[in-house]
């Protein structure tokens, strides 16, 4: 990711803090996605109720910050309506991988999944995970970041785009000797599977442990 200027980092931090203050506006939505208050605070989610100057295009969207040790380095803004532009980002700010904290733990296995909400759900239930912002968001050089893991599990959407993501991850880790395991979600995606009473948290945990030890 391109190094951000001090002024850009300040802008991202300022806007993240402001939009966190309006989060009560979307609590029903977040609770409907199965997120706890602790998780929402941990990931610093926010809501654009009163856009800062220049942020007018993000009005009434959920703010999802990308957090690093230096602070907020990017944001994506998710629509809560039927806007076909599901996600918007800031011009000139690349998002990269979501939730890179997973790289700094002691787990020998990491999950790759599609999108921020799926990653947040997995982190909430204690599964180390990193999110790709869309199935076309994988970059070949990302493979080097996963080389220290014995296994990488792709919790993917059960569609062609999900299959393509697995193929790209496998190719990206081909030289590292890392085992790549594909797990299609039985209900749309990770978040939907988590919320489904037939599967839920227990199923996700069981699949993680099964793939981690096989």
C-alpha positions as CSV (number, residue, x, y, z in Angstrom):
1,X,0.0,0.0,0.0
2,X,1.3,3.5,-0.9
3,X,2.5,5.4,2.2
4,X,0.0,8.0,3.2
5,X,0.8,11.6,4.1
6,X,0.3,12.9,7.6
7,X,-2.5,15.1,6.4
8,X,-4.3,12.1,4.8
9,X,-3.9,10.0,7.9
10,X,-5.4,12.8,10.0
11,X,-8.3,13.2,7.6
12,X,-9.1,9.4,7.8
13,X,-8.8,9.5,11.6
14,X,-11.0,12.6,11.9
15,X,-13.7,11.2,9.7
16,X,-13.7,7.8,11.3
17,X,-14.2,9.4,14.8
18,X,-17.0,11.6,13.5
19,X,-18.9,8.8,11.8
20,X,-18.5,6.6,14.9
21,X,-20.6,9.2,16.8
22,X,-23.6,8.6,14.6
23,X,-23.5,4.8,14.9
24,X,-26.7,4.7,16.9
25,X,-28.6,5.4,13.7
26,X,-27.7,2.0,12.3
27,X,-27.7,-0.2,15.4
28,X,-30.7,-2.3,14.2
29,X,-28.8,-3.0,10.9
30,X,-25.6,-4.0,12.7
31,X,-27.5,-6.2,15.2
32,X,-29.3,-7.8,12.3
33,X,-25.9,-8.8,10.9
34,X,-25.1,-10.5,14.2
35,X,-22.5,-8.0,15.4
36,X,-21.9,-7.3,19.1
37,X,-21.2,-3.8,20.6
38,X,-17.7,-4.9,21.4
39,X,-17.1,-6.0,17.9
40,X,-18.5,-2.8,16.4
41,X,-16.3,-0.8,18.7
42,X,-13.2,-2.9,17.9
43,X,-13.6,-2.3,14.2
44,X,-14.6,1.3,14.6
45,X,-17.6,1.1,12.3
46,X,-19.5,4.3,11.8
47,X,-22.4,5.9,9.9
48,X,-22.3,9.0,7.7
49,X,-25.2,11.0,9.0
50,X,-23.6,14.5,8.4
51,X,-20.9,14.2,5.8
52,X,-17.7,16.1,6.2
53,X,-16.8,18.5,3.3
54,X,-15.9,16.3,0.3
55,X,-17.7,13.3,1.7
56,X,-21.2,14.1,0.4
57,X,-21.2,11.1,-1.9
58,X,-21.0,8.9,1.2
59,X,-24.1,10.3,2.8
60,X,-26.2,7.7,4.6
61,X,-23.6,4.9,4.2
62,X,-21.9,2.7,6.7
63,X,-18.2,3.7,7.2
64,X,-15.8,0.7,7.4
65,X,-12.3,1.8,8.3
66,X,-9.2,-0.2,7.4
67,X,-7.1,-0.2,10.5
68,X,-3.3,-0.5,10.8
69,X,-0.8,0.2,13.6
70,X,-0.4,3.7,12.3
71,X,-4.1,4.2,12.5
72,X,-6.9,4.4,9.8
73,X,-5.3,3.9,6.3
74,X,-8.5,3.6,4.2
75,X,-12.3,3.4,4.3
76,X,-15.0,1.8,2.4
77,X,-18.6,3.1,2.5
78,X,-21.4,0.5,2.2
79,X,-24.9,1.4,1.1
80,X,-27.8,0.6,3.3
81,X,-30.3,1.0,0.5
82,X,-30.8,-0.5,-2.9
83,X,-28.1,1.7,-4.5
84,X,-26.4,-0.5,-7.1
85,X,-23.1,1.0,-6.0
86,X,-22.8,-1.3,-3.0
87,X,-19.4,0.0,-1.9
88,X,-17.6,3.3,-2.5
89,X,-14.1,4.3,-1.5
90,X,-12.0,7.4,-1.4
91,X,-10.3,8.5,-4.5
92,X,-6.6,7.9,-4.4
93,X,-6.7,5.7,-1.3
94,X,-6.2,1.9,-1.9
95,X,-8.0,-0.4,0.4
96,X,-5.7,-3.5,0.3
97,X,-6.4,-6.3,2.7
98,X,-8.9,-6.0,5.5
99,X,-8.1,-6.9,9.1
100,X,-4.3,-7.5,8.8
101,X,-4.2,-8.0,12.6
102,X,-4.6,-11.7,11.8
103,X,-1.0,-11.7,10.6
104,X,0.3,-10.8,14.0
105,X,-1.2,-13.7,16.0
106,X,0.3,-17.1,16.7
107,X,-2.2,-19.2,14.7
108,X,-0.8,-21.6,12.1
109,X,-3.9,-21.3,10.0
110,X,-5.6,-18.2,8.5
111,X,-8.9,-17.8,6.8
112,X,-9.4,-15.7,3.7
113,X,-12.9,-14.5,3.0
114,X,-14.8,-12.2,0.7
115,X,-15.6,-8.8,2.1
116,X,-15.4,-6.9,5.4
117,X,-18.5,-8.2,7.1
118,X,-17.6,-11.8,6.6
119,X,-14.1,-11.0,8.1
120,X,-15.6,-9.2,11.1
121,X,-18.0,-12.0,11.9
122,X,-15.1,-14.6,11.8
123,X,-13.0,-12.3,14.0
124,X,-15.9,-12.0,16.4
125,X,-16.0,-15.8,17.0
126,X,-12.3,-16.1,17.3
127,X,-11.3,-17.3,13.8
128,X,-8.2,-15.5,12.4
129,X,-9.2,-14.1,9.1
130,X,-8.3,-11.6,6.5
131,X,-10.8,-10.0,4.0
132,X,-10.4,-9.5,0.3
133,X,-12.5,-6.4,-0.7
134,X,-14.4,-8.2,-3.5
135,X,-13.6,-11.4,-5.4
136,X,-11.5,-9.3,-7.8
137,X,-9.5,-7.8,-5.0
138,X,-6.8,-10.5,-4.8
139,X,-3.3,-9.4,-5.9
140,X,-0.7,-12.0,-6.7
141,X,1.8,-10.4,-4.4
142,X,-0.6,-10.9,-1.4
143,X,0.6,-14.6,-1.4
144,X,3.9,-13.5,0.3
145,X,1.9,-12.2,3.3
146,X,0.5,-15.7,4.0
147,X,3.7,-17.7,3.6
148,X,4.2,-18.1,7.3
149,X,0.9,-20.0,7.7
150,X,0.8,-23.8,7.3
151,X,-2.7,-23.6,5.9
152,X,-4.9,-21.0,4.4
153,X,-8.6,-21.7,4.3
154,X,-10.8,-19.8,1.9
155,X,-14.3,-19.4,3.3
156,X,-15.9,-18.5,-0.1
157,X,-19.2,-17.6,-1.5
158,X,-20.7,-20.6,-3.3
159,X,-20.5,-19.2,-6.8
160,X,-18.1,-18.9,-9.8
161,X,-16.5,-15.8,-8.4
162,X,-15.7,-17.7,-5.2
163,X,-14.2,-20.5,-7.2
164,X,-12.0,-18.0,-9.1
165,X,-10.8,-16.5,-5.8
166,X,-9.7,-19.9,-4.6
167,X,-7.8,-20.5,-7.8
168,X,-6.0,-17.2,-7.5
169,X,-5.1,-17.8,-3.9
170,X,-3.8,-21.2,-4.7
171,X,-1.7,-19.9,-7.5
172,X,-0.4,-17.1,-5.3
173,X,0.8,-19.5,-2.7
174,X,2.1,-22.2,-5.1
175,X,5.8,-21.4,-4.3
176,X,5.3,-21.3,-0.5
177,X,4.2,-24.8,0.1
178,X,1.2,-23.5,2.0
179,X,-1.9,-25.8,1.9
180,X,-5.0,-24.0,0.5
181,X,-8.4,-25.4,1.5
182,X,-11.6,-24.3,-0.1
183,X,-14.8,-24.2,1.9
184,X,-18.0,-23.1,0.1
185,X,-20.6,-21.5,2.4
186,X,-23.9,-23.4,2.5
187,X,-25.9,-20.2,2.8
188,X,-24.7,-17.4,0.4
189,X,-21.7,-16.2,2.4
190,X,-20.1,-16.3,5.9
191,X,-22.4,-13.7,7.4
192,X,-25.5,-15.4,6.1
193,X,-24.2,-18.8,7.3
194,X,-23.5,-17.4,10.7
195,X,-27.0,-16.1,11.0
196,X,-28.7,-19.3,9.8
197,X,-30.0,-21.4,12.7
198,X,-29.2,-24.6,10.8
199,X,-25.5,-23.7,10.7
200,X,-24.4,-20.7,12.7
201,X,-21.2,-20.1,14.8
202,X,-20.8,-23.8,15.6
203,X,-20.6,-24.9,12.0
204,X,-18.1,-22.2,11.1
205,X,-15.9,-23.2,14.1
206,X,-16.2,-26.9,13.3
207,X,-15.2,-26.3,9.6
208,X,-12.2,-24.2,10.7
209,X,-11.0,-26.8,13.2
210,X,-11.6,-29.6,10.7
211,X,-9.6,-27.9,7.9
212,X,-6.9,-26.8,10.3
213,X,-6.1,-30.3,11.5
214,X,-6.8,-32.4,8.5
